[in-house]
Amino acid sequence: IGVMGLIGVWLSMRTGFPNAWDATVSNKQRLFIPIVTGLLLGSLFLATDLITGMSRLQQEQLDIEATDVAFPASIFVYSAAAIFVEVVYRLLTIPLFLGMISIFVRSQGTREKVFWALAILTSIIEPLTNTAASQFLAPLALTFVLLQSFSANFLQAVFFRNYGFVAAILLRIAFYIPTHVIGSFLK
C-alpha cells in the first residue's frame, strides 16, 4: 500500500492534483470542510442503517455478533481501512489512468472530462461491490444506501482533485467515525 501510495503521489503531482500541503489550498479546504462533510455523510449513513436495520439484518442472516469492529480497536482498523481504500480507489487509480490517457490527449478540457469520467467510475466500485446490503434490504432502502455510498466516494474524488489527497482521506476517516466507531455502540 505504501509503494502504491508513493506512486500515486508522484503521478498525482504530474497530472494536476494539488500536493498534500499545497499553498493554494487553505487549511479550511484541506482539513475542516472534508472533516465536516465526512461527519455529516457518515451520520446520514448511520441513520439510514439504523432506520433500515441493515446491520441488524446482516447480523441475523450471517449469524455474526456484530458488523463493526468494537471500540477502541475500531479507531485503528477504520483509519487503516480509510488509507487503504483511498490509495486503491483514488490516489493510485485516478492519476494512473489520467496520466496514461494524457499521453494521447493534449487538450486540458478533454483531460478534465477524463478526470470526471474516472471520478464516476471509481466512485461506483464500492457501491457495486457491497453485496451484503443487496442481500438484505428492500429495493428502495438499497437504492438509498447505494446512492449515499456513491455520493461519498464521488465527493472524495472531487476533494482529491480540488484540495489534494489529505482532504480525500480525511473525508473518509470522518465518514467512518459515525458510521463504524459510534455505530458500533448503537447497532
ZIQUI-V534795 format. One record per residue. N is the residue number from 1. PHI is phi in whole degrees, -180 to 180 (none if undefined). NEAR is the number of other ideal C-beta (glycine too) atoms within 12 Angstrom. Layout:
n/phi/near
N/PHI/NEAR
N/PHI/NEAR
This chain:
n/phi/near
1/none/18
2/-61/14
3/-66/12
4/-61/23
5/-63/25
6/-63/17
7/-63/21
8/-61/36
9/-62/30
10/-60/20
11/-68/27
12/-65/36
13/-67/20
14/-92/19
15/-118/32
16/92/23
17/-86/39
18/-65/26
19/-65/21
20/-53/24
21/-120/18
22/-54/21
23/-68/12
24/-82/13
25/-107/26
26/-77/18
27/-65/18
28/-63/13
29/-70/28
30/-77/29
31/-116/26
32/-67/21
33/-61/26
34/-64/39
35/-66/30
36/-63/22
37/-60/30
38/-63/37
39/-63/27
40/-67/24
41/-64/34
42/-65/35
43/-65/26
44/-63/24
45/-65/41
46/-62/32
47/-61/22
48/-62/31
49/-61/36
50/-67/22
51/-70/20
52/-81/26
53/73/22
54/-56/36
55/-65/32
56/-62/23
57/-63/26
58/-64/27
59/-60/19
60/-66/16
61/-69/18
62/-95/16
63/53/9
64/-121/16
65/-75/15
66/-154/22
67/-97/29
68/-120/32
69/-72/24
70/-72/19
71/-69/19
72/-92/13
73/-61/17
74/-59/28
75/-61/21
76/-77/18
77/-63/21
78/-77/33
79/-67/25
80/-65/21
81/-63/28
82/-61/38
83/-64/28
84/-58/23
85/-62/34
86/-68/43
87/-64/34
88/-72/25
89/-77/38
90/-126/47
91/-58/43
92/-90/33
93/-64/34
94/-66/43
95/-64/39
96/-63/28
97/-69/26
98/-63/38
99/-65/27
100/-65/18
101/-71/22
102/-65/25
103/-62/14
104/-99/13
105/-115/20
106/-96/11
107/-73/12
108/-62/14
109/-61/11
110/-69/16
111/-63/28
112/-65/20
113/-64/17
114/-64/29
115/-57/33
116/-63/20
117/-64/21
118/-65/35
119/-61/34
120/-66/20
121/-62/24
122/-72/37
123/-79/33
124/-92/23
125/-59/25
126/-63/32
127/-60/29
128/-74/16
129/-97/18
130/-87/25
131/-75/16
132/-61/23
133/-65/33
134/-67/22
135/-81/15
136/-121/25
137/-101/27
138/-65/17
139/-53/13
140/-67/13
141/-65/22
142/-62/24
143/-59/18
144/-65/24
145/-64/37
146/-67/29
147/-64/22
148/-64/33
149/-63/37
150/-60/28
151/-61/30
152/-63/43
153/-65/41
154/-64/33
155/-63/33
156/-63/44
157/-64/40
158/-63/30
159/-64/40
160/-60/46
161/-67/33
162/-90/28
163/-120/35
164/100/38
165/-65/42
166/-57/35
167/-64/42
168/-64/49
169/-72/38
170/-66/35
171/-60/43
172/-68/45
173/-61/38
174/-65/36
175/-61/43
176/-71/39
177/-60/32
178/-71/32
179/-63/40
180/-112/36
181/-74/32
182/-68/26
183/-59/31
184/-63/27
185/-84/17
186/-101/22
187/-89/31
